[in-house]
Amino acid sequence: MVAIVTRAGKGSPLTNAEVDANFVNLNNGKLETASNLSDLADASAARTNLGLGALSTLNSITSLMVTDALGFTPANKAGDTFTGNVLLASGVSLGIGLSTPIFNNNSLRIQRPFTGLATGAGVTQFGTVQSDVTTEILSFNSQINTVAAAFTLGTYGHFFAQQGTIGAGSAVAVQTGFWAHSSLTGATTNYGFRGQIPSGTGRWNLYMDGTAQNYLGGATILNAALGLGAVGSPSYGTAGQVLTSAGAGAVPTWSNPTGGVTSITAGTGLSGGTITSTGTIALANTAVTAGSYTNASITVDAQGRITAASNGSGGGVTSFNTRTGAITLSSGDVTGALGFTPYNSSNPSGYITSSSNIGRITTGAINYGSYGSIGISGNTNGYAGISFSDYSMTLMIRNDATGFYYGNSTWRVYWDGSGNQLNTGNVTAYSSDMRLKKNQRRIEDPLGICRAISGVYFDWDVEECAKWDFHPPQHDAGLLAQQVQAVYPYAVFPAPFDRDPLNSSGSRSGKNYLTVQYEKVVPVLVEAIKVLEERIDQLTHKE
């Protein structure tokens, strides 16, 4: 028979050690059934130790017999399983996984290792809502009161997450203070976090006073004023102001928009006054009476308004350049007005020519693809050209050389009959400014790229090239575009001869010929040289 320490036996509250000893005795089964008691006398003595009085018959010990020892009242016990509620007395703490009673004013303390499975949880609730529950289910409900006394509680946290110890050598990839899983989508409306605190002083539905970044991956909807600045003195701006960035890490500010039209003033000939928001600017009326005028005499002011109009007399214009009656125009009729002599006065078809009939412009359709409406024919010394005399520059055109000729002595730039561009100065194109380049990173394995491509001597397939008006020299040297494309596609582009900018159908040949933009290969060579230099240094240091 085991003696159980009770409050009735001590006359004072049980110590933690005494409660633990009672639990051990009870959990070992020493008082659970009459089979553990030798006779009615032993059972009576056990009941007396519990402070419940002697037994009249030898029955199983009931929950009432161990209430004082446990500190809570079991509702029912069938076999080894409690089927009813467990009631903890006021001031009683419950610990799970503790080797010693360390509660530190915690109502429930769980202290156990997580092991045996890939995932774990400190507290898990599973349950099925029955059809008679239709208003609300709260898986976690915190409602703490304070006593009616004059004191101030520093912090009242309904949910508190703090950093535990991460053991030496271990690491935690992601740590989440509060986690609403992506599967939380089954209801008609789903909230990851919902705050319903009404507005008022010292009230915040969401208060993030840490200095770490805040990230919102979805759309953000504001249904109230947007304030910027410190708590207690936010700035809401004024009507019409916009947010202006102050740079990375700085708080944006409200400012008035700049650079736009802020007012319109009606000038001469207009009415409506100065407009700063909305209004109408109208053309001011003149003394002219609205209506139709025949053979009118019209006066126009500096603003283009008709200030006077009257009907004229006669049957309209009957003469032109000393001619009367029906007007028939010839080239001589317009020579003075145009400032040049039309090419053929007996057949004025819109030509411009010199007296030697060298070079003329026609407004008829051009036969070479019909991509324009002005054609130029004629040449001097085998060239057709347009001269810009004020700048000593001539656009010279011929089958084997087309470009800009300066001062009647020097080519600035021209294209030969094979399509090669030749410049007397440097060619500057594109941009390499680092301020325009994001996500900069070193080219990986530059030696591997160099090993995968080959510099070769070769002969062009001149017959195939000629089909597409491409005329390179027969013997040449260079890289092979397909090799480069396989390891470094940044330097490979469609061959210009196989593309027609006037036709968006793609490859002219249908074979999608490629070319290498050789300056794009330079970064690979630079990085490869660095790698070789590092290896040379390593070998030198070994020696």
Residue pairs with C-beta under 8 A, 6 or more apart in sequence:
1 30
1 37
1 38
1 42
1 45
1 46
2 25
2 30
2 31
2 46
3 49
4 22
4 25
4 26
4 31
4 46
4 49
4 50
4 66
4 69
5 14
5 18
5 21
5 22
5 69
6 14
6 49
6 50
6 51
6 68
6 69
7 13
7 14
7 51
7 68
8 50
8 51
8 68
9 49
9 51
10 18
14 22
14 71
16 101
19 69
19 70
19 71
19 101
20 101
22 66
22 69
22 70
23 70
25 31
26 32
26 66
26 69
26 70
29 36
30 36
31 37
31 46
31 61
31 65
31 66
32 60
32 61
33 60
33 61
34 43
34 58
34 59
34 60
34 61
37 43
37 46
37 58
39 58
40 55
40 57
40 58
43 55
43 58
43 61
44 54
44 55
46 61
47 53
47 54
47 55
47 61
47 65
48 54
50 65
50 66
50 68
50 69
51 68
52 64
52 65
63 73
63 74
63 75
63 76
63 77
64 73
66 74
67 73
71 88
71 89
71 92
72 86
72 87
72 88
72 89
72 92
73 87
73 89
74 82
74 84
74 86
75 82
75 83
75 84
75 85
75 86
75 87
76 82
76 83
76 84
77 83
88 94
88 107
93 103
93 105
93 106
93 107
93 108
93 109
94 107
94 108
94 109
95 101
95 102
95 103
95 108
95 109
95 110
95 111
96 108
96 109
96 110
96 111
96 112
97 110
97 111
97 112
97 113
98 109
98 111
102 109
102 111
103 109
110 122
110 123
114 120
125 139
129 137
140 159
142 158
142 159
144 156
144 158
146 153
159 178
161 177
161 178
163 175
166 172
178 193
180 192
180 193
184 190
184 192
193 206
195 205
195 206
196 205
197 203
197 204
197 205
208 214
209 231
225 236
226 236
227 234
227 235
227 236
228 234
228 235
228 236
228 237
228 243
228 251
228 252
228 253
228 254
229 235
229 251
235 253
235 254
236 254
237 254
238 254
240 256
240 257
241 254
241 255
241 256
241 257
242 254
242 255
242 256
242 257
243 252
243 253
243 254
243 255
244 252
244 253
244 254
244 255
245 252
246 252
246 253
262 276
263 274
263 275
263 276
264 274
264 275
264 279
264 281
265 273
265 274
265 275
266 272
266 273
266 274
266 281
268 302
268 303
269 283
269 284
269 301
269 303
269 304
269 305
270 281
270 282
270 283
270 284
271 281
271 282
271 283
271 284
272 279
272 280
272 281
272 282
273 279
275 281
283 305
284 305
286 301
286 305
286 306
286 307
287 307
287 308
288 306
288 307
288 308
288 309
289 309
293 309
293 310
293 311
294 311
294 312
295 311
295 312
295 313
295 314
295 316
296 309
296 310
296 311
296 312
297 308
297 309
297 310
297 311
297 312
298 306
298 308
298 309
299 306
299 307
299 308
299 309
300 306
300 307
301 307
317 327
318 324
318 325
320 327
320 329
320 333
321 332
321 333
323 333
329 348
330 345
330 346
330 348
331 341
331 342
331 344
331 345
331 348
332 345
334 342
335 341
335 342
340 352
341 353
341 355
342 348
342 350
342 351
342 352
343 349
343 351
343 352
343 353
343 357
343 360
344 351
349 362
349 364
350 361
350 362
350 363
350 364
351 360
351 361
351 362
352 360
352 361
353 359
353 360
353 378
357 378
358 378
358 379
358 380
359 376
359 377
359 378
359 379
359 380
359 384
360 376
360 377
360 378
361 374
361 375
361 376
362 374
362 375
362 377
363 373
363 374
364 373
364 375
365 373
365 375
366 372
366 373
366 374
366 375
369 502
371 502
376 384
376 386
377 384
378 384
379 398
382 398
383 396
383 397
383 398
384 396
384 397
384 398
385 394
385 395
385 396
385 397
385 405
386 394
386 395
387 393
387 394
387 395
388 394
388 395
392 406
392 407
392 408
393 404
393 405
393 406
393 412
394 404
394 405
394 406
394 408
395 403
395 404
395 405
396 402
396 403
396 404
396 405
396 414
399 417
400 416
400 417
401 411
401 414
401 415
401 416
401 417
402 414
402 415
403 411
403 412
403 413
403 414
403 415
403 422
404 411
404 412
404 413
404 414
405 411
405 412
405 414
406 412
410 424
411 422
411 424
412 423
412 424
412 425
413 421
413 422
413 423
413 424
414 421
414 422
415 421
415 422
416 422
417 471
418 470
418 471
418 472
419 469
419 470
419 471
419 496
419 497
434 440
442 527
443 449
443 523
443 524
443 527
446 524
446 525
446 526
446 527
446 528
446 530
446 531
447 528
447 531
447 532
448 487
449 487
449 488
449 524
449 528
450 524
450 525
450 528
452 483
452 486
452 487
453 479
453 480
453 483
453 484
453 487
453 488
454 479
454 480
454 483
455 477
455 478
455 479
456 477
456 478
456 479
456 480
457 475
457 476
457 477
458 475
458 476
458 477
458 478
459 474
459 475
459 476
460 472
460 473
460 474
460 476
462 471
462 472
462 474
465 471
465 472
465 497
467 509
468 497
468 498
468 508
468 509
468 513
469 497
470 495
470 497
478 516
478 518
479 516
479 518
479 521
481 492
481 514
481 515
481 516
482 514
484 491
484 492
484 516
484 521
485 492
485 514
488 520
488 521
488 524
490 520
491 516
491 517
491 518
491 520
491 521
492 514
492 515
492 516
492 517
493 514
493 515
493 517
494 507
494 512
494 513
494 514
494 515
495 513
495 514
495 515
496 515
497 508
497 513
498 507
498 508
498 509
498 511
498 512
498 513
499 506
499 507
499 508
500 508
506 512
507 513
